[in-house]
Amino acid sequence: MAELTIGNRKVGDGHPVFVIAEIGINHNGSMEVAKKLIEGAALAGCDAVKFQKRTPELCVPKDQRDIERDTPWGRMKYIDYRYKVEFGRDEYLEIDRYCREKGILWFASCWDEDSVDFMEQFNPPCYKGASASLTDLGLLKKTKATGRPLAISTGMSTMEEVEKAITELGRDNLMIAHTNSTYPCPIEELNLRMITTYKSLFPEVPIGYSGHEVGLSTTWAAVALGAAFVERHVTLDRAMWGSDQAASVEISGMSRLVSNIRDIEKALGDGVKRVYEGEAAARKKLRRS
């Protein structure tokens, strides 16, 4: 059976879907916004929130650092913008405290090896490897070496790249997220049946779904197809400034997402045919023999 433990939760076959609200960089460098997103995700019933952690001088290519762009703080170099939206130790200490207060887990996608070292001080329950990092085996191996569960996203990747990453990392303490890395993703390119493909190829690994589409129905479909965990970006307002906001779900939508996931779990049942108590009267009245 595909199963592992994140915090105090079992994740995998036969367990409730683990729902992750990705805050990412939708906080735009504001602790106030981050806290509102944490609180909203907790109230919606999500199991965890996820951030993104980068060391800008390692993650921003040299030829892009001095390119100017418009930001909420005015026009500035891209490298300066990246620093603006990065939280440091003090901010993450407050995030850790606030998540404990709200009763929700938190972790991060680390985009470079220094960021893994940084995040380790907070004892996160797991890590996520972004789709962009699937071929960065040095980063993924360092993350996996922490001994914490690692979820890898498989967007923008060939099957050969996915298989190579899994071979290098090993299947223990690993989760695989099917995703498409277009923001927002056209419905016809979601290819949700990859969830069942991954489940057949890697039966001992919990398989999940990270969605970047507009709307919720396709994420519910992923659950019906057997996703053990789901992740959607969360925002206070899809019209807010930021590259991920339009492909995100507002707090009210997160509440509907989680509520309906729990209904779907109940409705799926165990696949064993039985006559239910509520059918007894109809059976007695309508059966002729």
N, C-alpha and C positions, 0 to 999 in steps of 0.2 A: 504493500500500500504506500502511495505517495504521501508522506507526512513529515513535518518538522515543527519545531516550536519557536514562536516569536514572542518574546516577553512571557506573558502568562496564557498565551493562546496557542492551540494546536491549529496548524494550517495544512490543508490537504484533503484528500478524499474522505468523505464522511463527516467533515467538520464544517461549521458555518463559514461562508465566504468571508475572507479577510478583506475589508474595504479600506483602501488608502486614499486619502484626499491629498493630492500633491499641491502644496503651496508653491514649491519651486522658487521662482523669483517674482511671483505675483504680488509679493509684499512691497516691491519697488523700494526696498531699503528702509521701509518704515516699520518700526516695532509695533506701533499702534495698529497698522493694517494686519501684520502678522498675528497679533493677538486676537483680532476680530475673526480672522480665518480659522485659527485654532479653536476658538470658542464655538464658532459656527459648525465646524466639522464634528466637534464633540457632541453638540446638541443634535446634529443630524444622525448620530449613531455610528459614525465612522470609527474604525478600530485604530487608525494611525494617521498622522500627517507626515508628509515628506518634504524636505527642503533640498536645495542643491548647493553644494559647496565647491568653490573653485579658488585656486590661487591664480589671480589674474595674469601675473607675469609668466606663468607656466602655460596657461590655457589660451591666451590670446596670441595668435600668430604675429610675428614682428611686423609683417607688412600691413596689418590691420590696426595696429595700436594707435597710430596718429591720425587715422581717418576720423573726421569730425562728423557728429550726428546730432540731431535734435533730441533732447531728453526733457523730462519734467524739470530739470535744474538748468535749462538753457542748452546752448550748443556747446559740446565739449568733445574731446578726444575719446575714442572708443575705450581705451584702456582706463581712462579716468571714470567713465560711466560704469565699467565693470567693477571698479572699486566701490562706487557709490551704492551698488545693489548687493554688496557682500556684507554679511553679518560677521562679526568677530567673536572673540571669546565671551565678552561681557553680554552680548546679545544672546548667544546660544545658552549661556547660563540662565538667563531670564526665560528663554524658550523652554528649557528643561524644567525649570521651576513651575512655569505656567501650565505646561502639559501635564505635569504631575497633579497640579491643582484641579485641572479639568478632567483628569482620569483618562487621558488618551496617550497612546504611544507616539514617539516621534523618531525619525531617522533621516538619513540624507543619501543622495546620490553624490559620490565624490568623483570629481572630474580629473584629479591628478593625485599622485602618491602622497604629496605633502598634506593634502586635504584628508586623506585617510588617517594619517598620524594626528592631525588636528582633531578629527571627530572621535578618535579613540578615548580621549579624556572624558567624554560624556557617556561612555558605556552604552552605546545604542543597541537596541535589540536585534538589529539586522542592518544590512546595507542594500543599496540598489546600484546596479551598473547601468548607466544610460545606454541607449542604442548606439550613440556616437562612440561609445567606448568598447563595443563588443570585440573589436580587433586589437584593442590595447591590452594584450595579455599580461604585460607587466603590471599594469594597474589592477586588473581583475584578480591576478594571483596574489598581489599584496593585500587586496581587500579580503579575499577568501582566507588568507593566512591568519586573519584576526580570529578565526574560529567562529565567527558569527554567520548566520544564514545570509546568503547573497542571492538576490533576485537579479537576473540579467534580462534586459529588454532586447528584442531581436528585430527592431525596425531597421530599415535601410540595409538589410543584410541578406546575403545569399544563404541557402541551406548549408553549403559547404563551410561558410564562416561560422554559422551557428554550431555545427557539429564539431568544428575544430576547437571552438571555445569550450564546449562541454567536455571534450576529450582532455583538454589541458587542465580544466578546473576540477574534473571529477564530478560525480553526480550526488555525492553526499552533501547535505546542508545547502543545496542549490534549489532555486526556483527559476522557472522560465516564463517570461511574459511575452505573449504574442502582441505585436503592435505594428502600426504603420506610422512612420515619422513625418507625415505631412500634417501641417497645422493650419487650419482644420482639415481632417481627412475626408475625402469624398466617400460616401457610403459604399459605392461599388468597388472601392479598393480596400475595404476592411478585411476581406478574406477570413471571416471568423472560423471557417472550418479548419484553419491551421491549429486551432485549439485541440480539436480531436486528433489531428495529425501528430502534434507534439505529445499528446497523451498516449498514443499508440507507440511512438518511437522511444519515449522516455517514461515508462510506466511508474518508475520509482521516484519521479521528480514532480512536485506540485506545479501544475501549469496554470497560468493566469492570463489576464488581459489588461493592457494599458491602453486606454482609448483617448483619441484626440479628435473625435468627430463632434458634430453639433447634434444635440439630442441625447436621449437616454435609452431608447428602445433597443439599440444595438448592444449596449452594455448588458441589459437584461438578457438579451439573446446569448451573449457570451456565458453568462451564468447557467442558462439552460443547457448549453453545450458542455458544461463541466468545469468552467473556470473556478479554481480554488481560491483565487484572490483577484480583485479588480482594483484598478487605479484610474482616477480621473482628476485632472487639474481642477482646483477650486479657486473661485474669485469672488470678490464682493460685488463686482459689476463687470460684465463682459465688455463694456465700453471703456473700461479703464485703460490707461496707457500701459503698453507692454506687449511683447511679441506673442505671449502665450494666452493672453486674456480671452481672445475670441474663441479659442478652442477649449475654454474652461466651463465649469458648471457653477452657477451661483448657489448660495447656501440653501435656498428653498428647493432648488433642483437636487442638491445632495440629499436632502431629507427624503424626497420622493424616491431617489435612486436606492437608498438604503432600505427604506420601508418596503419597496416592491421586491428587492432582492430577498428579503426575509420571507415575503409571501411566496416567491418562486421556490425557495428552499423547501417550504412546507408542502407546496403543491407537487414537487417532483417525487416525493415519497421514496420508497425503497425498491420499486419494480416487482414486488411480489403480489400476485393476484389474490384478492380476498373479497369477500362480501362484507361491506361495512354495515354497522348497526343501523345507520340511517336508511339503508336500502331494504331492510327487513320487511317493513310494511308494504312497500311497493312490490317486493318479490312475492309476498303472500297473496296480494290482491291480483297481480297481473300475470303470474305464471300459471299456465293451464295444466301443466303436468310436472 
